[in-house]
Amino acid sequence: MKIGFIGLGIMGESMCENIVKKHNDKVFVNDHKQSQIDKLCSMGAIGCETNADVAKIADLIITMIPTSKHVSDCYDELLPYLGAGKICIDMSTIDPDVSVAVSKKVKAVGAQFADCPVVRSKADAITGTLGVLVGCDEALFEVIRPILAYMGSNIIYMGGNGMGLTAKICHNTLVAEIQNGVNETLILAQKMGISIDNFAAAVAAGGAQNFYLNAQKEKLKNEDWTTAFSLENVCKDIGICAAMSESIGFDMPGMRAAKAAIEKGMEKGWGKQDFRQTYRIVRGDED
């Protein structure tokens, strides 16, 4: 089975690298940056000039690209080259409704489609230990599971098309709400004379323990804002959540509080910087 991979960004490059290392057939790649294509080719992939070239050659096509519009436009480009026997896996984090619409187009020409967004970090993308949330026909899940296992160690079937993304949006919103709670209580503790280390130790000893504080404590302490997950990406995701909750008339006050802090960071022009910078918003930094 020949695999194609489109989108070699922060996460995509490492996900694709794992496929190149572990798969026993050719892997074809494309990205809007030639340097990223060259990087994967140096590892054994085969570069393509266009997304359509990937679709023409590959039996299974994976996409990992930024936004709903990017995904929709990409599959419109691929559609003429899809058909019976082709499998498409979109691992982007986008609006579930857009993904379902794309899945219907892909299925209409005889190909198969799964939405398989990932959770966890760049470090997990490198080690191939991501969580993968899968939305597709149940029979397809068993076919694609071995491919997903190249990239992830926790692969969870969530239901039909769109359900992987629905789970991912809920997951990322919870991360943002946890982060907002950590920011508020951590800053309050410091203002009352408790160090970051001592507060983190107290949290770890009790029922408030959480992955975010455990993973980010040192970077928050050192005010290291090196980008791993950008503020603009989390803003996109929580915006999708706001639209989802509004569409069913479900109010989410915690989501709205986290969203307000994220949007203030965006107003300051911090979109390309790490989403840890919401800490500075809560702290009241001016620059």
C-alpha positions as CSV (number, residue, x, y, z in Angstrom):
1,M,0.0,0.0,0.0
2,K,1.5,3.3,-1.1
3,I,0.9,6.2,1.3
4,G,0.6,9.9,0.6
5,F,1.1,12.6,3.2
6,I,0.0,16.2,2.6
7,G,1.0,18.8,5.3
8,L,4.4,18.6,6.9
9,G,4.1,21.3,9.6
10,I,5.1,21.1,13.3
11,M,3.1,17.9,13.9
12,G,2.8,16.6,10.4
13,E,6.5,16.3,9.7
14,S,7.1,14.0,12.7
15,M,4.0,12.0,12.0
16,C,5.1,11.5,8.5
17,E,8.7,10.6,9.5
18,N,7.3,7.8,11.6
19,I,5.4,6.4,8.6
20,V,8.5,6.6,6.4
21,K,10.5,4.7,9.1
22,K,7.9,2.0,9.8
23,H,6.0,1.5,6.5
24,N,7.2,-1.2,4.1
25,D,6.2,0.6,0.9
26,K,6.7,4.0,-0.7
27,V,5.6,7.3,1.0
28,F,4.8,10.3,-1.2
29,V,4.7,13.8,0.3
30,N,3.8,17.4,-0.4
31,D,3.7,20.7,1.5
32,H,3.6,24.3,0.6
33,K,7.2,24.6,1.9
34,Q,9.8,23.0,-0.3
35,S,12.2,22.8,2.6
36,Q,9.7,20.5,4.4
37,I,9.4,18.3,1.4
38,D,13.2,18.1,1.1
39,K,13.5,17.2,4.8
40,L,11.2,14.2,4.5
41,C,12.9,13.2,1.2
42,S,16.2,13.1,3.1
43,M,14.5,10.5,5.4
44,G,13.3,8.3,2.5
45,A,10.0,9.9,1.3
46,I,9.3,10.8,-2.3
47,G,8.4,14.4,-3.0
48,C,5.5,15.4,-5.2
49,E,5.0,18.8,-6.9
50,T,1.2,19.0,-6.1
51,N,-1.4,17.5,-3.9
52,A,-3.0,16.1,-6.9
53,D,0.2,14.2,-7.8
54,V,0.1,12.6,-4.3
55,A,-3.6,11.5,-4.9
56,K,-2.8,10.1,-8.3
57,I,-0.1,7.7,-6.9
58,A,-1.0,6.9,-3.3
59,D,-3.5,4.2,-2.2
60,L,-4.0,5.9,1.1
61,I,-3.8,9.7,1.5
62,I,-3.3,11.4,4.8
63,T,-3.8,15.2,5.2
64,M,-2.6,17.3,8.2
65,I,-3.4,20.9,7.3
66,P,-4.4,24.0,9.3
67,T,-8.1,25.1,8.8
68,S,-11.5,24.0,7.6
69,K,-11.0,26.0,4.4
70,H,-7.6,24.4,3.7
71,V,-9.1,20.9,4.1
72,S,-12.1,21.7,2.0
73,D,-10.0,23.2,-0.8
74,C,-7.5,20.4,-0.6
75,Y,-10.1,17.7,-1.1
76,D,-11.7,19.6,-3.9
77,E,-8.3,19.4,-5.6
78,L,-7.9,15.6,-4.8
79,L,-11.4,14.6,-5.7
80,P,-10.9,14.0,-9.5
81,Y,-8.2,11.4,-8.6
82,L,-10.1,9.6,-5.9
83,G,-12.3,6.5,-6.5
84,A,-12.8,2.9,-5.4
85,G,-9.9,1.5,-3.5
86,K,-8.6,4.8,-2.3
87,I,-8.7,5.7,1.4
88,C,-8.5,9.3,2.8
89,I,-7.5,10.1,6.4
90,D,-7.8,13.7,7.5
91,M,-5.8,14.3,10.7
92,S,-6.4,18.1,10.8
93,T,-8.4,19.8,13.6
94,I,-11.3,21.5,11.8
95,D,-15.0,22.0,12.1
96,P,-16.8,18.6,12.3
97,D,-19.5,19.8,10.0
98,V,-17.0,20.7,7.3
99,S,-15.3,17.3,7.7
100,V,-18.7,15.5,7.3
101,A,-19.3,17.5,4.1
102,V,-15.9,16.5,2.8
103,S,-16.5,12.8,3.7
104,K,-19.7,12.8,1.7
105,K,-17.9,14.2,-1.4
106,V,-15.2,11.6,-1.1
107,K,-17.6,8.7,-0.6
108,A,-19.7,9.9,-3.5
109,V,-16.8,9.0,-5.9
110,G,-16.3,5.6,-4.3
111,A,-13.4,6.3,-2.0
112,Q,-13.4,6.0,1.9
113,F,-12.8,8.8,4.4
114,A,-11.9,9.0,8.1
115,D,-11.4,12.0,10.4
116,C,-8.5,11.2,12.8
117,P,-7.4,14.2,14.7
118,V,-4.5,13.7,17.2
119,V,-4.0,14.8,20.8
120,R,-0.9,15.3,22.9
121,S,2.3,17.2,21.9
122,K,5.1,17.5,19.4
123,A,7.2,15.3,21.6
124,D,4.6,12.5,21.2
125,A,4.5,13.1,17.4
126,I,8.3,12.4,17.4
127,T,8.0,9.2,19.4
128,G,4.9,8.0,17.7
129,T,2.9,8.0,20.9
130,L,0.1,10.4,20.0
131,G,-3.6,9.8,20.8
132,V,-5.7,9.4,17.7
133,L,-9.5,10.0,17.8
134,V,-11.2,8.2,14.9
135,G,-14.4,9.0,13.1
136,C,-15.4,6.7,10.2
137,D,-17.3,3.6,9.2
138,E,-16.5,0.9,11.7
139,A,-15.2,-1.5,9.0
140,L,-12.8,1.1,7.8
141,F,-11.4,1.6,11.3
142,E,-10.0,-1.9,11.3
143,V,-8.3,-1.3,7.9
144,I,-6.6,1.9,8.9
145,R,-5.7,1.1,12.5
146,P,-2.3,-0.4,11.6
147,I,-1.4,2.8,9.7
148,L,-2.5,5.0,12.6
149,A,-0.4,2.9,14.9
150,Y,2.7,4.2,13.1
151,M,1.9,7.6,14.6
152,G,0.0,6.8,17.8
153,S,-0.1,4.5,20.8
154,N,-3.7,5.2,21.9
155,I,-6.1,4.9,19.0
156,I,-9.7,5.3,20.0
157,Y,-12.8,4.8,17.8
158,M,-15.3,7.5,18.5
159,G,-18.0,6.7,16.0
160,G,-19.0,7.7,12.4
161,N,-17.6,10.6,10.3
162,G,-17.2,13.8,12.3
163,M,-17.1,12.1,15.7
164,G,-13.3,12.1,15.9
165,L,-13.3,15.8,15.4
166,T,-16.2,16.4,17.8
167,A,-14.2,14.6,20.5
168,K,-11.0,16.6,19.6
169,I,-12.8,19.9,19.9
170,C,-14.2,19.0,23.3
171,H,-10.8,17.8,24.3
172,N,-9.0,21.0,23.3
173,T,-11.7,23.1,24.9
174,L,-11.1,21.2,28.2
175,V,-7.4,21.9,27.9
176,A,-8.1,25.6,27.5
177,E,-10.4,25.6,30.5
178,I,-7.9,23.7,32.6
179,Q,-5.2,26.1,31.5
180,N,-7.3,29.1,32.4
181,G,-8.0,27.7,35.9
182,V,-4.3,26.9,36.4
183,N,-3.4,30.5,35.3
184,E,-5.8,32.1,37.8
185,T,-4.9,29.9,40.8
186,L,-1.2,29.9,40.1
187,I,-1.0,33.7,39.9
188,L,-3.2,34.0,43.0
189,A,-0.9,31.7,44.9
190,Q,2.1,33.7,43.9
191,K,0.5,37.0,44.9
192,M,-0.2,35.4,48.3
193,G,3.5,34.4,48.7
194,I,3.5,30.8,47.4
195,S,6.2,29.8,44.8
196,I,5.3,28.1,41.5
197,D,7.2,24.9,42.7
198,N,5.3,24.7,46.0
199,F,1.9,25.3,44.4
200,A,2.6,22.7,41.7
201,A,3.6,20.3,44.5
202,A,0.4,21.0,46.4
203,V,-1.7,20.4,43.3
204,A,0.1,17.2,42.5
205,A,-0.6,15.9,46.0
206,G,-4.4,16.5,45.7
207,G,-7.4,16.1,43.6
208,A,-6.5,19.1,41.3
209,Q,-3.5,17.4,39.8
210,N,-3.4,17.8,36.0
211,F,-1.2,17.1,33.0
212,Y,-1.1,20.8,31.9
213,L,0.6,22.1,35.1
214,N,2.8,19.0,35.3
215,A,4.0,19.5,31.8
216,Q,4.2,23.3,31.7
217,K,5.5,24.2,35.2
218,E,9.1,24.8,34.3
219,K,8.3,26.8,31.2
220,L,5.8,29.0,33.1
221,K,8.4,29.5,35.8
222,N,11.1,30.4,33.3
223,E,8.7,32.4,31.2
224,D,9.6,30.3,28.2
225,W,7.1,31.1,25.5
226,T,8.7,28.9,22.8
227,T,5.9,27.8,20.5
228,A,4.7,24.2,20.6
229,F,1.0,24.9,20.1
230,S,0.1,28.4,18.9
231,L,-2.4,30.7,20.4
232,E,-4.1,31.1,17.0
233,N,-4.6,27.3,16.8
234,V,-6.3,27.1,20.2
235,C,-8.3,30.2,19.3
236,K,-9.5,28.4,16.1
237,D,-10.5,25.3,18.1
238,I,-12.3,27.1,20.9
239,G,-14.1,29.1,18.3
240,I,-15.4,25.9,16.7
241,C,-16.5,24.7,20.2
242,A,-18.4,28.0,20.7
243,A,-20.2,27.5,17.5
244,M,-21.0,23.8,18.3
245,S,-22.4,24.7,21.7
246,E,-24.4,27.6,20.4
247,S,-25.9,25.4,17.6
248,I,-27.5,23.2,20.3
249,G,-28.3,25.9,22.7
250,F,-25.9,24.8,25.4
251,D,-24.2,27.5,27.4
252,M,-20.5,27.0,28.5
253,P,-19.4,29.7,31.0
254,G,-16.0,28.1,31.6
255,M,-15.4,27.9,27.8
256,R,-16.4,31.6,27.5
257,A,-13.9,32.6,30.2
258,A,-11.0,30.7,28.6
259,K,-12.0,32.1,25.1
260,A,-12.0,35.7,26.4
261,A,-8.3,35.3,27.6
262,I,-7.3,33.6,24.3
263,E,-8.9,36.4,22.3
264,K,-7.1,39.1,24.3
265,G,-3.9,37.4,23.4
266,M,-4.9,37.4,19.8
267,E,-5.6,41.2,20.0
268,K,-2.1,41.7,21.3
269,G,-0.7,40.0,18.2
270,W,0.5,36.9,20.0
271,G,-1.2,34.5,17.6
272,K,2.0,32.8,16.4
273,Q,3.3,32.4,19.9
274,D,2.6,29.6,22.3
275,F,-0.8,29.4,24.0
276,R,1.0,29.4,27.4
277,Q,1.0,33.2,26.9
278,T,-2.6,33.2,28.2
279,Y,-0.8,33.2,31.6
280,R,0.4,36.7,30.8
281,I,-3.1,37.8,29.9
282,V,-4.5,36.6,33.3
283,R,-1.5,38.2,35.0
284,G,-2.4,41.5,33.4
285,D,0.8,42.1,31.4
286,E,0.5,45.1,29.1
287,D,3.1,44.3,26.4
